[in-house]
Amino acid sequence: MRRIAGLLLAPLLLLTAVACGSDDKASDSASSKNGVPAITAGAEFGEKPTLSKGEGDPPKELKTDVISEGDGAKLKNGDAIQVNYLGQAWDSTKPFDNSFDRKQPFDLTLGAGMVIQGWDKGLVGQKVGSRVELVIPPELGYGEQGQGDIKPNATLVFVVDILKATQIPASAKGTEVAQDNVDLPKVGVKTDGKAPTVTIPKSDPPKKLVSNYVLESDGEVVKESDSVVVNYVGMIWKGAKEFDNTYSTGKTQTFPLSQVTLKGLKNGLVDKKVGSRVLLVIPPDQAFGDQQQQAIPKNSTLVFAVDILAKV
């Protein structure tokens, strides 16, 4: 079963895609500090930094240098975090990616494999509000393959501002809501952190989007501008075939709703409460329409059972 997370939202993750590089250049004559390239401008937390070129041979091991330490909680694997960052190759003066220009912080779940290993390993234990500089060897970056503008076997340098962190519960919880419409799927209500059961009826699917609580919490309402951390089971109505399941990987997904391209998924989660479990039935015109996507046939009605675990 292939993951479809990349079909649900615009490519943004560092693991799979690198945005266009910036034209800003740093001085290659500035000295390094603590064995990492020096920040030559924009040194303060929240400012877009400029980096010098690395001097000599890069370190062979992952290196994390705390530029300024925040006073927030220490990051742990499983936390949903929000950061700003700038990335540059050790032997370059030109950034290959940065979130400062986009004015859109980057959301991820730490330790979930959403980003290169150097990020997952280098950010654990750092405090919210900190600015850190990571020097990442190739085996913890993009390795022999490279990625986009990043050459094979490149050592990478990132300046990362840690903006927020949220602990993620194992399951949605809340008041059970009656599922008394026999023409809609029934979703299990166990809160043990395992995938809920989804039973799809033999009847024809609805023509309009369905977004119903299964478990309703008293959490904050989700807005379109939020990023949400979710677990979900995704199925095709016809044949009741499962096409995706985040529970099976043990890794949640973080979606900036503004980036979600699956219209019914975005519309179905907006105005729902954090901490809830929701049934979504998405008709083809709010799913993939007449385009086949991986194992999903064209004109498919999709069914999701979604635990909205947190928002960032």
C-alpha positions, 0 to 999 in steps of 0.5 A: 500500500503506497502512502498518498500524503503527497497527493493530499497537499502541495509538496513542501516537505524537506524529505521529498522536495526542496523549494527554489533557492534564494539569490541572496549570497553570503560572504565566503571570507567570514570565519567559522564559529564553533566549527560551523559557518558563521552567520554574517547577517540576520543573526537574531531569532526571527531574522532571515540569516545569511551564512558564510561558506564552510571552511576546510573539510566539513565535520563527519558527524552531525553537529548542532550549535545553539546560536541563542537558547529559548526558554520553552519546553525541550523538543521530544520525538512525537512533538508537532513543531513549527520552525523557520529555516534557511538551508545551504550547502557547506561549500556554497554561498547560495541558500537552496531553500528558506521559509523566511521568504515564503513567510510560511513557517514549516510544520512537522512531527519530530521523529516521524520521518517527515524530514531528513534524519539530520533534522530529526536527530539534531532538533531533539532536546532543543528548546522552543524559542531557540535558534540552532545551526545544524551541520548535517553529513550526507548520510543524514541528509540526501546521501549519494542521490542528492535532491534538486539543487543539492549535489550528491554527498553534500554536507548541509547547513541549516539555521533553524528557529524553533517557533512552537511545539505541541505534544501529540496525544495517542488518540482522539477522545470525546463524547460519542456521537450517534451514528444512526444513518444506515447509509453512511459508514460506521467508524469505531470509537475505541481510543487505544491509539490503534486504527478505528474500524470503518464499515462501509455500507452496500448502498450508493455513496452520498453525492455531497460532502459528509463531515460528521463527528464520531467522537466530539471533544471540547477542543479549539475549532480548526480554522483554514489557516491552521496546521493540523496533526492527524491520524487517519484511515483512508478507504475507497467506498466501492469495494471498501478497499483501504488505500492509506493508513497512518496508524500502520506506520506509527507516524502522524501526518501534519497538514497545513490546511492552506496547502491541502489540495484534496478539497473535501479533506480541507473542507471537512476538517475546517470548523471541527474541534481539535481532539475529535474523531471525524468521518469524512465521505468525499465525493469525486468532485471534491476528491480526485475527480476523473483522474486516477491516483495511484491505487485510487480509480477515477471518479472514486468516493473516498472515506476517511476516519480522521483523528484531529490530534492537535493543531500547530 
